[in-house]
Amino acid sequence: MPRTPRSSSRSSFLPPELRGPLFAGFGIFVASWAFVSYLPGYGDWLYGDVRFYETWGTFMARHLVPYRDFNIEYPPGALPVFLGPVYLRKVFDYYGTYYVWFRIELLVIGTFILLAMAWALTELGTSRRRAYAALCFAGAGPIMLGPIALARFDYWPALLAVAAVAALAARRPMLACGLAAGGAAIKVYPAVFIPLAVLELWRRNGSRAAAQGVALAIGVGLAITLPFAIVAPHGVSWALHRQLDRPLQVESLGAVFIAAAHQVAGVHVHVVKSFGSDNLVGSLPHLFATVSGVVTLLALLGVYVLYARSERTREELVAASAAAVTAYIAFSKVFSPQYLVWLIPLVPLIGGRRGLRASVLLLVIVVMTQVWSPYRYGEYHKLGTPWLIWLVLARDLLVLVLLAVLVWPSGRDADELDAARPAVV
């Protein structure tokens, strides 16, 4: 029996057949979160950037204005997740630490991510078996990636990103534009969904609808960022330049190629700590950093063109969304390990053999990353341990393989695993 996407007229947000998979995903996520949060071996690695979040959250609770009274490099949409644990702790009579409440905040956000995934799976008319696989895979994210998953705030933009993809799957591209713009005001990467949403608006309702989608995205972005730009133009400008001027981070594809050349041919490398990360500096890294920006734009353009030339099914749209994020990660001049949080809820949404291959690849990539991050990162960033360099290079190359799997035209192969299964709706 062929799969049938959920009818837009149906009033139920979540069909009964998906409730079991969703609760299974919830259970695995809570268990995974608790395991990483309270296993003694992980405890020392759960602080990371959270110490900065606590400082910024405390400043805001004291009525200091971000960008004006203190510098902060993240967009304004990230501010609530920094401030939240301060007030949660206050509401509960200062029980626990900021770090504990930050992880609780991520737990709540993670459950909403699973809900957004369930919405997307409903719209795709997915089988119950595939829903179980997708939601349980995403629920196991903290265990797969390790402490780094709960020591950064990337679950917050991931929520807006998955919601935008679900809106695309529901054929609601205007809503997708707004959600993607909101996510981009937290971390830039959800903006990669906006061109896909605009393509859908153009195809369905013409150029006027496409222009309205662009206007909505710009309006949402301005509503979040403009008040801070007016109050603190210099602080916002500083944050923007800090992001644009970042050098080549040591885990990025370009940097690890230079590190490999250092091992093989003695190419000189110079690592410095700046812009909140460890980076390569010099003429060659600067060239690679410049080229990476151009290649990222070309890769994204390629994803959009391939989608525009496809059958534009819901499955193709979800695959193109995951491919756009993968391209952004693969070719960026910064590849922090927590970026993989962005892919963990997206890739499992893809059906058929392509989805299975992509999910297995992502599992390998994520587990490989945990080998050095955070435990051996201090050893890796000095670029003096050959096996770590080759491991990071292999991981980065596997991300390119993942991108190829996601964009490769698959015809009915993308759907054949579910074609003979009953739909959930």
C-alpha positions in Angstrom: 0.0 0.0 0.0 1.6 3.3 -1.0 2.4 5.9 1.5 -0.1 8.8 1.7 1.1 12.2 3.0 -1.1 13.6 5.8 -4.0 15.6 4.5 -3.8 19.3 5.4 -7.5 19.2 6.3 -7.0 16.7 9.1 -7.4 18.3 12.5 -5.2 16.0 14.5 -1.6 17.2 14.7 -0.3 13.8 15.6 -2.0 10.5 14.4 -2.4 7.8 17.1 0.0 5.6 15.2 2.9 8.0 15.8 2.4 8.4 19.5 4.2 5.2 20.3 7.3 6.2 18.3 7.2 9.7 19.8 7.1 8.4 23.4 9.9 5.9 22.6 11.9 8.9 21.3 11.1 10.8 24.4 12.2 7.9 26.6 15.5 7.4 24.8 16.2 11.1 24.8 15.6 11.4 28.6 17.8 8.4 29.3 20.5 9.6 27.0 20.4 13.1 28.5 20.6 11.6 32.1 23.4 9.3 31.1 25.5 12.1 29.7 24.5 14.5 32.5 25.3 12.3 35.5 27.8 9.7 34.4 30.9 10.6 36.5 33.3 10.2 33.5 31.4 12.9 31.6 31.0 15.4 34.4 34.3 17.2 33.8 33.4 17.9 30.2 29.9 19.5 30.6 31.0 23.0 31.2 32.6 24.1 27.9 31.1 27.4 26.8 28.4 27.3 29.5 30.6 29.3 31.8 30.3 32.2 29.3 26.6 31.7 29.0 26.3 32.0 32.8 28.3 35.2 32.7 26.1 36.7 30.0 22.9 35.5 31.6 23.9 37.0 34.9 24.7 40.3 33.2 21.3 40.4 31.5 19.5 39.5 34.8 21.2 42.6 36.3 19.7 44.6 33.5 22.8 45.1 31.5 22.1 45.4 27.8 23.8 42.9 25.5 26.0 44.5 22.8 25.9 47.8 24.5 27.1 47.0 28.1 29.1 43.9 27.3 30.3 42.2 24.1 28.6 39.0 22.9 29.3 37.3 19.6 26.1 35.4 19.0 23.0 36.8 17.4 20.2 38.2 19.6 18.0 35.1 19.2 20.5 33.2 21.3 20.0 35.4 24.3 16.9 33.8 25.9 18.7 30.4 26.2 21.5 32.2 28.2 19.1 34.0 30.4 16.7 31.2 31.0 18.7 29.2 33.6 19.3 32.3 35.7 15.6 32.8 36.2 14.8 29.1 36.5 17.2 28.8 39.3 15.7 31.9 40.9 12.2 30.5 40.6 13.2 27.3 42.3 14.8 29.1 45.3 18.3 28.9 43.9 18.3 25.1 43.9 21.1 23.7 41.8 23.6 25.4 39.6 23.4 27.3 36.4 24.9 24.3 34.6 22.2 22.0 35.9 19.4 24.3 34.8 21.0 24.9 31.4 21.0 21.1 30.8 17.3 21.0 32.0 16.6 23.7 29.5 18.2 21.6 26.7 16.1 18.7 27.8 12.9 20.6 27.3 14.1 22.0 24.0 15.1 18.5 22.9 11.6 17.2 23.5 10.2 19.9 21.3 12.6 18.9 18.6 11.2 15.4 18.7 7.7 16.9 18.4 8.7 18.9 15.4 10.2 15.7 13.9 6.9 13.9 14.5 5.1 16.7 12.7 7.5 16.3 9.7 7.1 12.5 9.8 3.3 12.8 9.9 3.4 15.1 6.8 5.6 12.6 5.0 3.1 9.8 5.6 5.8 7.7 7.1 5.5 4.1 8.3 5.4 3.4 12.0 8.7 1.4 11.7 10.5 4.4 10.1 9.0 6.7 12.7 10.4 4.6 15.5 13.8 4.5 13.8 13.9 8.3 13.2 12.7 9.4 16.6 14.8 6.9 18.6 17.9 7.8 16.5 17.4 11.5 17.3 16.7 10.7 21.0 20.0 9.0 21.3 21.9 12.2 20.1 23.5 13.1 23.5 25.0 9.6 23.9 26.2 9.5 20.3 27.9 12.9 20.4 28.8 12.9 24.1 29.2 15.8 26.5 29.6 18.4 23.8 25.9 18.0 22.9 24.9 19.3 26.4 27.7 21.9 26.8 26.6 24.1 23.9 23.2 25.8 23.0 22.9 24.3 19.6 19.7 22.4 20.4 18.0 25.8 20.4 18.6 26.7 16.8 18.1 23.1 15.8 14.5 23.3 17.1 13.7 26.2 14.8 15.5 24.4 11.9 13.5 21.2 12.3 10.3 23.1 12.7 11.1 25.0 9.4 11.7 21.6 7.7 8.4 20.3 9.1 6.6 23.3 7.7 8.2 22.7 4.3 7.0 19.1 4.4 3.5 20.4 5.3 3.6 22.6 2.2 3.6 25.7 4.3 6.5 27.6 2.9 5.5 31.0 4.3 5.7 29.5 7.8 9.0 27.9 6.9 10.4 31.3 5.9 9.4 32.8 9.3 10.8 29.8 11.3 14.0 29.7 9.3 14.5 33.4 9.8 13.9 33.1 13.5 16.5 30.3 13.6 19.0 32.4 11.6 18.7 35.0 14.4 20.0 32.4 16.8 22.7 30.8 14.6 23.0 31.6 10.9 22.6 28.1 9.5 18.8 27.9 9.4 18.8 30.6 6.7 19.8 27.8 4.2 16.1 26.7 4.2 14.8 30.1 3.0 15.7 29.6 -0.6 14.0 26.2 -0.6 10.9 27.8 0.9 11.0 30.6 -1.7 11.3 28.1 -4.5 8.2 26.4 -3.2 6.3 29.7 -3.0 7.4 30.6 -6.6 6.3 27.2 -7.9 2.9 27.2 -6.2 1.9 30.9 -6.3 4.3 32.8 -8.5 6.8 35.6 -8.0 4.6 37.7 -5.8 4.3 34.9 -3.2 8.1 34.4 -3.4 8.6 38.1 -2.7 6.3 37.9 0.2 8.3 35.0 1.6 11.5 36.9 1.3 9.9 40.0 2.9 8.6 37.8 5.8 12.0 36.4 6.4 13.6 39.8 6.4 10.9 41.1 8.7 11.4 38.4 11.2 15.1 38.9 11.2 14.8 42.6 11.6 12.2 42.3 14.4 14.8 40.3 16.4 18.0 42.1 15.6 17.0 45.7 14.8 16.3 46.8 18.4 19.8 45.8 19.5 21.3 47.4 16.4 19.6 50.7 17.2 20.6 50.6 20.9 24.1 49.3 20.4 25.2 49.6 16.7 28.9 49.3 17.6 28.3 46.1 19.7 26.3 44.5 16.9 28.9 45.5 14.4 31.6 44.0 16.6 29.7 40.7 16.8 29.1 40.6 13.0 32.8 41.2 12.2 33.8 38.6 14.8 31.8 36.0 12.9 32.9 37.1 9.4 36.6 37.6 10.2 37.1 34.2 12.0 40.2 32.4 10.7 40.3 28.7 9.6 39.3 26.6 12.6 41.5 23.5 13.1 38.7 20.9 12.6 37.5 22.4 9.3 38.1 20.6 6.0 40.6 23.2 4.8 42.5 23.2 8.1 42.8 19.4 8.3 44.1 19.2 4.7 46.8 21.6 5.7 47.5 19.6 8.9 47.8 16.4 6.7 50.2 18.2 4.4 52.2 19.2 7.5 52.5 15.5 8.4 53.3 14.3 4.9 55.3 17.1 3.4 56.3 19.3 6.3 54.1 22.2 5.4 54.4 24.9 8.1 51.4 25.3 10.4 50.8 27.9 13.1 48.0 27.5 15.5 46.7 30.4 17.6 43.7 30.7 20.0 41.5 33.5 18.8 37.8 34.2 18.2 36.9 31.6 20.8 38.5 28.7 19.0 41.9 27.3 17.8 42.7 28.4 14.3 45.4 28.2 11.7 46.9 31.5 10.6 49.2 32.4 7.7 48.8 33.1 4.0 47.8 29.5 3.1 45.1 29.2 5.8 43.8 32.6 4.9 43.5 31.5 1.3 41.7 28.4 2.3 39.3 30.4 4.6 38.4 32.7 1.6 38.0 29.8 -0.7 35.8 27.9 1.8 33.3 30.8 1.8 33.0 30.7 -2.0 32.7 26.9 -2.1 30.0 26.9 0.6 27.9 29.3 -1.5 28.5 27.2 -4.6 27.6 24.0 -2.8 24.4 25.5 -1.5 23.5 26.8 -4.9 24.1 23.3 -6.3 21.7 21.8 -3.7 19.0 24.3 -4.6 19.4 23.7 -8.4 19.3 20.0 -7.9 16.1 20.3 -5.9 14.6 22.6 -8.5 15.2 20.0 -11.2 13.9 17.1 -9.1 10.3 15.9 -8.8 10.0 18.2 -5.8 8.2 15.7 -3.6 8.1 16.1 0.1 10.8 13.5 0.5 13.0 15.4 -2.0 12.4 18.6 -0.1 13.4 17.1 3.2 16.5 15.6 1.7 17.4 18.9 0.1 17.0 20.6 3.5 19.4 18.1 5.2 21.8 18.4 2.2 21.9 22.2 2.5 22.8 22.0 6.2 25.4 19.3 5.4 27.0 21.5 2.7 27.1 24.5 5.1 28.9 22.4 7.7 31.2 20.6 5.3 32.7 23.6 3.6 32.6 26.2 6.3 35.8 27.6 7.7 34.6 26.6 11.1 33.6 23.0 12.0 32.9 22.9 15.7 31.8 19.4 16.8 28.5 20.7 18.2 27.4 21.5 14.6 26.5 17.8 14.3 23.6 18.5 16.6 22.0 20.3 13.6 22.0 17.1 11.5 20.9 14.6 14.1 17.2 15.5 13.9 17.2 16.1 10.1 18.9 13.2 8.5 16.6 10.5 10.1 13.6 12.2 8.4 14.8 11.0 5.0 13.2 7.7 3.8 14.3 4.8 1.8 17.8 3.5 1.1 19.1 7.0 0.8 17.9 7.8 4.3 19.3 4.5 5.7 22.7 5.1 4.2 22.7 8.7 5.3 21.7 7.8 8.9 24.4 5.2 9.1 27.0 7.6 7.8 25.9 10.3 10.3 26.1 7.8 13.1 29.7 6.9 12.1 30.6 10.6 11.8 29.1 11.5 15.2 30.8 8.6 17.0 34.1 9.4 15.3 33.9 13.0 16.5 33.5 11.9 20.1 36.8 10.1 20.0 38.7 13.4 20.2 36.1 15.9 21.2 36.2 16.9 24.0 38.5 14.3 25.5 41.5 14.6 23.2 40.8 18.0 21.7 43.7 19.6 23.7 46.0 17.1 22.1 44.5 17.4 18.6 44.6 21.2 18.3 48.4 21.2 18.7 48.5 19.1 15.5 51.3 16.9 16.9 49.4 13.6 17.0 49.3 12.1 13.5 46.5 9.5 14.1 44.2 12.2 15.4 44.8 14.3 12.3 44.0 11.4 10.0 40.9 10.6 12.1 39.6 14.2 11.7 40.4 14.2 8.0 38.5 10.9 7.6 35.5 12.4 9.5 35.5 15.5 7.3 35.7 13.4 4.2 32.8 11.3 5.4 30.7 14.5 5.7 31.4 15.0 2.0 30.2 11.5 1.4 27.1 12.2 3.4 26.4 15.3 1.3 26.8 13.2 -1.9 24.3 10.6 -0.6 21.8 13.3 0.2 22.0 15.0 -3.2 22.3 12.0 -5.4 19.2 11.6 -7.5 17.5 8.4 -6.3 14.1 8.3 -8.1 11.8 5.7 -6.5 14.8 4.3 -4.5 14.3 7.0 -2.0 10.9 5.7 -1.2 11.0 1.9 -1.9 11.7 0.8 1.7 8.3 2.3 2.7 6.4 1.7 -0.5 5.1 -1.7 0.7 4.3 -0.6 4.2 1.0 0.8 5.5 1.0 4.5 6.1 0.4 6.0 9.5 -2.4 8.1 8.2 
